[in-house]
Amino acid sequence: MKCSWSSWLLLSFICHSAVAQWVESNNGIYGGTITSLANYNGNVFAGTWGGVYHSNDNGFTWKQLNAGLDNTFINSLAISKNGKLFVATQGGNRVFATSAPFTEWTTLHAGLTENPLTTLAVVKNQVFGITNTGLLFTLTEGNTSWTTINTGFGLINSISASGENLFAATNNGIYLSTDKGLNWSERNTGLIENSIYSISAVNNYVIANARSGVTFFSDNLGLNWSLAQLEGGSFKLVEFNNILYAAYEFRAYYSENQGKIWEQVRNLPGARDLIISGATLIAGNQYGIYRSQNSFPWTRSNYNKLTNSRIVGFASSSNNIFCATRTGDVLRSNNTGKTWASISKGLPLDQITTIGYFDNTLLVALLNYGIYRSDNEGGSWSLATGIARITSFVKHRNQLVAGGASGIFISSDIGRTWLRLTNSPQSVQKQKLFDQGDTLFIISPDYGVSFSVNNGQSWNYINEGIPPSARPTSLTTFQGLTLVSAENAAPIYFREAITLPWQSVSKGFSDATLTTSFATDQQNIFVAGNKGIFTSTNGFDWSPFYNEQLPLLSSPSGIESLLIYRNHLFAGTEAHGVWVSCIEPPRPNISVIGNAPNDSTLVSDSPEGNQWFLNDSPIAGATQSTYKPLVSGLYSVKLILDDCESKMSEVVDLFVKEYPDAVIEMPNVFTPDGDAYNPMFTPKRYDDVLIAEIQVVDRWGMEIFRSGDVPAGWNGGSTQAGVYYYRIRFIGKNNKSGVVNGWVHLIR
């Protein structure tokens, strides 16, 4: 395949001159949960579900810093006064540190328990961290071992540092230390509830949230507290341009009068963390990075791979591709994944579990809110049904079928109304439905494979040969085989008939132990999993599909969903957004029809995407399925379908009689006066002309005569004697075009 993705330069990909390559396709996919932000002298860091990213231009562009991290699910970031970055990950007691130029990581695990640190805070050169069990640890920069701080006031739910002040939120109230955790004092005056689960401080301002949902605010470092009229919890507090911002995951507020009155920030959909970098306020949330330089307007800024979305599924129409992220965003691309736009307006904010496109209707299932439908490809949405926890859609025998933890449902009106099937098999959260002609299949990790041949009225389990530990995940048919992917035991199981037991397939999978999704164009079959993507042409022999070009797949599933669309394979990852690769079109064949040497036509067996070549050079404009050669030479053709190129066809060595340049000579006088001498205006010489057209005008430019049969000539008609002007446009037999201009004297 030849690489021709010039319009994708902003994605900073590596383009290989190979038969296929993967290109990151995340421009516009503003997913990817940002869990924590940190800043040191203009170096901004973002902790995400897909690792750590670094920006040195106030969050406009980003670079991944995952080399050396053995766990990339980031819980918290913190930077010391000297510019050392500390990272706490979710995987066990894993803490890492790096300093400028931020290229190497060191591990700092000594002294920690097996429970991960959920939050980090720094006071000068002292790092503090709390575990998910409420224990407080500290580490002095330069040391390699953590020590436990026994505060005496119980387990800690949250910590926050402002200058030399370290706050701790507990089930017994709020405590403050001004000496790096050695001594603590209560800060509970004004609290009407002491069970505090989150706290955030900036300058003299502190915000705290009680387990009951009540929010407290202090403008004097917690000496006194008052109720804040804010809805939400786990607020992060920051002061920017004399304006206070308080944000939690789903909403953001601002106050222009030191916290007395709060207003909602309309164009920032919440934030898990907020930081200031120079003259820019940066927010990180479940959609990625937002930036603001004038207090209120916000723009998304997730360029250069800061798009660690978890893609739960794809769908496609004739003109668009759709994908859904786990964090609740639905996106649409009309240019084969080069750019994406969010079409989530009108959908509740909730996890999306599956997506489908059927009969010009786009459907998405939200975990808790039910099924929503759009009849205009995401332009607007309406609630179809409140059935929750649907995990799969499929069309079977002109009906839509939906399944999940709530059961199996059918719809005969494209998802407007749904009816529950009473005889469905065991309902589980992860079940998937598959239509295979007259047979409807259900795949469940817990219950295996079942099928129905009567529209779901009765079901049969067919698990012989699949061990209970395999946990099937997906199903497809390919060249007479029924294939099932699985989480354990063997990557794939197959059967050739419904009555035969399943058999395992492991050839070519190396150490892959988990497969999640199939896609096939009936010539190739692809399967995705924890070690990337594998392909086969027969269902038995498998090989990796350019996995060395895919990102580091640190998450358990790796790639969760696949889609084939216009000769492209789309891969939806668990933590790295969307990637796309060409599927090489089949090599075309050439046939020759007609009689040599001058009446031959070359015919490609592909109806579209043809590019003809003469002596290895492309013939301009020769893109149809047929081509009539004009000169002798070596002819070939390749297919170029949506940027994907096939191998070159076999070469046809064709002899064609070559013609000289066409010649047309016209007289400058003729006499249509009734005698036999020179009565017509016809060519004196008309050699090697393929087609031609003549136009005659008078001296004022008025057309007198036009004809496509130049040799037949012009008899002058009823025009008066005089001088007339002509123009002949022609194409010669050698395919060269030309024009002959002149004048003729008509004498009567």
Phi, psi and omega in degrees: 000140177265135183276125181218049184256050187299332182280003183256020187298330182294344182276355176053053180260169175256123185255123183250141174276074180231181181286347175196158174202159179264139177231132178296133188236054188246006180296112182103346176274094186267055176259205177083101184290127174267119183266335185197148178232154176208154182217139174216108176050045178088354173268111182258137180236142178235126172265131186227179173287354179239020176118197183251137178236149184235138175228135175246017176231045176060038172084013181277317175234155188224153176228136181284140180237049187265350181296119181104347176273127178265001172214128186246013172268104190269125175274316188201151174237153173204146180236133180281173179299332181269003176089021177269128182265129177247138183230127174254128182251164184283338185281092177065208182270059186258118175229136182232158180218150178209153177231169179307135011272021173062047181244344182230144180249144170243151181265141180226076186251343188301134176093347180276158173278184179282349181277138183289151171281128182265333183218137174244150174212152183232133169241106186056250182252018180250125181259138178236145178212143175246147179270170177289356174256005173092011179273146181252128178238157177220154180216127176273131181305133184103336176273167181240002184231138178273151175234152180274139173256117176267100187283330182090354180245022172095191184287149184253133179267331185199149175227156176203142181242140173223106186065235179264009181261125178245118180258147176229130176258130184225176174286353180246018178115198185246139182230151182231136173237134177248009181229043174061039172086004180286317181230149184226147176230149179289147175225068189241004182294122181097348177286130176263359175211135186259353180275093186253128184249349177212151180209146178212136184229145173211128185053237179265002186263141179221139175234139184220149181236132178271161181296335179285352182101355179285139179249133179245151182222141178225138176251014181222047177057036173083007176297322177222144181238148173224160178288138175249133183278068180235136176261134179129198182195169181052052182288145170252134186246137176211150176246127184219122181054043179065018176243133176272136173242135174233119185226144167232186194303326188245003182198151178228143179234161173221154178223129179260006181224051174057036173089007180285318179231134181242139175237151180281137172280113190286328187252024171231109185280056178085169179201138172276336179206152179224138174217164175247132175229106183062237179261023183236133172261126186243131179240141175239129180218194184289349178261354180122219185255136171239146181232145176218137179239001176219046170076307190247315179295140180233143174230143177288143185216074184242035183291163172057055167081005174276062186217062187274053181291148170263113185268119184265345179176165178236159168210163181210147169249190181291335185242346188223153168250142178237143171222155181235138177258154180299332183278007170103013181253138172248132185233154184229139176231132176249013180225046175055042172083006179292318175224156182229151176228141179287136175235037186270355182300127182102351177263141173297152178280108184197164175295135173264133184255334178197163182216148178203157178230120184219128174049052178064021179235129178261128181240140170227146177249126177258142189307314187249345187255350178102204186256130175246149183230151176225130178262002180230039173057042175093004177292327176206160185230151173220150179285123178271316179199150179273011179297121185266165172060040171275134184240000183200142170240152171201152173258128183220119178050053176066016174234148172272140178236132178234140181218155179176204182293340180271355180120194179250132183230149177236152178223132178257002181233042175057043171089007179283319178229151185228145178235131181280134174279130184275340184252033181282156176291181183307129180271130178222161187296324188260015183291150178230147181254146180218131177263126178227071180071246181275357185245135176251125181252151169235130176248131178222130177302330184270331186238003174082220187246132173226158182217158178222138177247009181229047176060033175084010179285331175214155187225152176229137175274138179227080185245006181297123181102343176258114181293150180304331181285349186292323179055078181300148184233333184203164184213148173203169172242145184203117176050048177085356179258147166256124186243142178232131173270160187212160181274332186221177176069276178233149183295324185219145172237147181225159171211148183261349177207155185295339182268352183265152177288161177285149174232149184275150174235123179227356184294125176091359184268001182049239184259017178292132181235358184221123174237146191235333191203146176249158166207142181212144171252016179073352170256326177230152174234141182235146174223142183246157179186204188285347178245018177109215185237139179236152183227155181208153174253357180224355180086353182248317183257121187239151177217153179297145180252083175053042182290339180292345180263354177277160181290166175299121183261087184276346183277162186298318184274331181074266179250127187255336186213149180228151175211135171256126183213115176051056177065019175238143174254121178259134180241122175261119186265169179279337184212011184225024175072213186251138173234151184223143178221150174289144165258119186299123177298156179295148179293126183283159176245150181245137168238155181244125178241159181095187185247131175284155005262356190236009180226040182259146175229133176270137183231126174271147179278003176255131181284348183213162173078014185281143168226117183272148182233144171238118182053045176072007177247135181296142177267118184301130176079356182271082186235007178275175180284345177237155177211132179261110182294144179246341179226161177286152177158187180264116184253141177209172181212146171229163179259135174234101184243110179050053177076356181260129185248142176273175168288157179290145178290175169298152183269137175252121179268107189242132175264128178230129176298128184263134184259150172284176178297143179294148179230127174230122176237131182243148176287164178252010177202145170209156190230083177282065185254013175101345176270180185270003185261119174052052185276346187235150173268091183234159182296140170281330178216133184214082189247136171056037178262131177273304177218154180202158177220137180246141175230132179242132179230158175274185185289349176263003178089005179283129181292130179255326188205144174213139180202146174267003179245083184296317181299333180293336174078183180232131182267006178086342179055222181259014182289154180283162175298148180155188181259133180232157184244144182229157173220129178242120173260135185214161170234128180278170178294344175268012176073011175270138181257161180195176181222137174242124179243151176180188178228158180220139179262116178268121181242128177248000000 
